[in-house]
């Protein structure tokens, strides 16, 4: 399984358009190689370099496993956005207080369909995913302020 973006290359800078300094819209993401037995895809975007510990920028689950492209600024039809650490059910772009941070876009294929409320945060999501991950992949982008 693989996730990549036409907006930025792995381990390269995320354009300001996708950050709090720009339009703050999610980047385009392409997905391929999803296992046939997958029933659900989950996307977690977080910043492990945040001063107070890992900061969650975006949580999306119930992404159809046949999805090949998540367009810029769009949430796939039928998908659910969970609660990020900004306290919102949406994408929150990179906005580091200083220095360069790494932003991880982690995509998981699950063997079950999740039934979670959109108020769910990352800890609840990860607890529900435990033991059900078939495969996963990661794309990393950087941002400097």
Secondary structure by P-SEA (a helix, b strand, c coil): cccccccccccccccccccccccccccbbbbccccccccbbbbbbbbccccccccccccccccccccccccccccccccccccccccccccccccccccbbbbbbbbbbbcccccccccccaaaaaaaaccccccccbbbbbbcc
